[in-house]
Amino acid sequence: MLAAFVSGELPLFLRTSGQVEPGTSKFHTAVSTMPSAVKKSNARNSKRTAAPPPPTKETMGARFYESVNAYFDRAAAHTKHNKGILDQIRACNTILEVKFPARIGGEIKVITAWRAEHSQHKLPCKGGIRYSEDADVYEVMALAALMTYKCAVVNVPFGGGKGAIKVDPRKLTVEELERITRRYTVELIHKNCIGASIDVPAPDYGSGQREMAWIADTYMSYRPDDINALGCVTGKPVGQGGVRGRTEATGRGVYFGVREALNDRELTKRLGITPGLSDKRVIVQGFGNVGYHAALFLQEGGATIIGVIEWDGAVWNPKGIDVRELAEHRRQTGSIRGFPKAKTINDGNSVLEYPCDILVPAALESQIHIGNAERIQAKIIAEGANGPTTAYAEDILIQRGIFIIPDMYLNAGGVIVSYFEWLKNLSHVRFGLMDKRFEEQMNSRIIATIEKLTGQSLGEVERTLIIRGPEEEDLVNSGLEETMVSAYHEIMDVWHQHPKVKDMRTAAFISAIDKIAQAYSMLGIFP
């Protein structure tokens, strides 16, 4: 396994002796010792002792990491894999922490950033980069682990990775943000933690297409001889090697997953609800890229959006909120607050506890915790964000009969379409380029033959719809839908094969563990 690359001072369980100056680096093997509180709660034991208080900003990352490992341990107990293999799957293989100087507001400040490569059982590693002042190494490791399991669940051939830069992009100028992003990219290049066959970042909280374009440009400047250089990062603008449909991918994947669950008549009967989206009331937490598109597609699918929660409050209307109108209001005012067709709620997170059929937490981790789990009134929690439900809260929710569609499956749309973008960059051909016109010509011949045999002609609108060959976005959305639908049924099959399993998340983890364990078994142990 690769050694962990660490510069600067780390938390206790990764710390080395001696000080390291900003801008320098030190290489060492990650130590397995963990803080006692985290180590105790991560013990492989599904039984829990006294639950901790709700997480704070200071403890959020460690508690998130604890929850991910607790979910893994719960699922691993239902498998028969070798303990050493399970330990390897669970471990975070590589952790890079860098500190570098940046000019911000006329001053020189030291920026802390991370990149974690959780598993190299498949390459490249894959995972987003978030820009957040609240980021820490525990959060990065937790998210990297989730990426490993997520990719396995939806059969995307990547290992899990994740990155973070400890800044608030809202407090930086575009020039400052670009300098920090490019310097971070250079650090990844120097440590061999980026490349189309090594580790491929993507957007995450606080980052988007612009930052990914900066990363790609910086990488190409340092690797001009790499013909696949554009594949070093996904989530790029279409004009810079991106793929159509990537922006909406995670939210669209949430829609496909929720739709598939509500079309599962065995599940809906058990939950005591009617099949389909048509009469379902939905509350969405987070109105960023994921939350907006999830709400939009769910609304277009027939659901009624009755509440939207943001960082500065929430809006609520039991008769329904038009998602596009709310987005336009925010574009004009900078906030969802004051939307004239809904009531503004100052304590936004209190709306998590309002009655609804489907609650979609699509913001940050640990939003549903032991402090509010007893008051959640949704019948289904559809996790659009990474880790929005803590392990302790999930125990409470399951006991109350609330069904959770887990993040490691439901928000996989982003990495699925990132996979398509990566394939496009490696093949250097736009999807649909080779077959669109051929399919249109074949469809035209079929229609002409039918018209000749029947003596009747199609109208121009019908003819155009039938003849039309697929564009790139059509193929991307079709591939995303097929992947989400197939993965849902794989998870449910695993659940049916393990009658002692009580929840979909554990079934999804079992599915992931089985696939990764098989990969390690086939690869063998070297040396």
Secondary structure, DSSP 8 states (H G I E B T S, - for coil): ---EEE-S---GGG--SS---TT--EEE-------HHHHHHTSS-S---S------TTTHHHHHHHHHHHHHHHHHTT----HHHHHHHHS--EEEEEEEEEEETTEEEEEEEEEEE---SSSSEEEEEEE-TT--HHHHHHHHHHHHHHHHHTT---EEEEEEE-S-GGGS-HHHHHHHHHHHHHHHHHTT--BTTTEEEEE-TT--HHHHHHHHHHHHHH-TT-TTGGGG--S--GGGT--TTTTTHHHHHHHHHHHHHHT-HHHHHHHT--SSSTT-EEEEE--SHHHHHHHHHHHHTT-EEEEEEETTEEEE-TT---HHHHHHHHHHHSSSTT-TTSEEESSGGGGGGS--SEEEE-S-SS-B-TTTGGG---SEEE--SSS-B-HHHHHHHHHTT-EEE-HHHHTTHHHHHHHHHHHHHHHTS-TTTTTHHHHHHHHHHHHHHHHHHHS----HHHHHHHH----HHHHHHHHHHHHHHHHHHHHHHHHHH-TT--SHHHHHHHHHHHHHHHHHHHH----
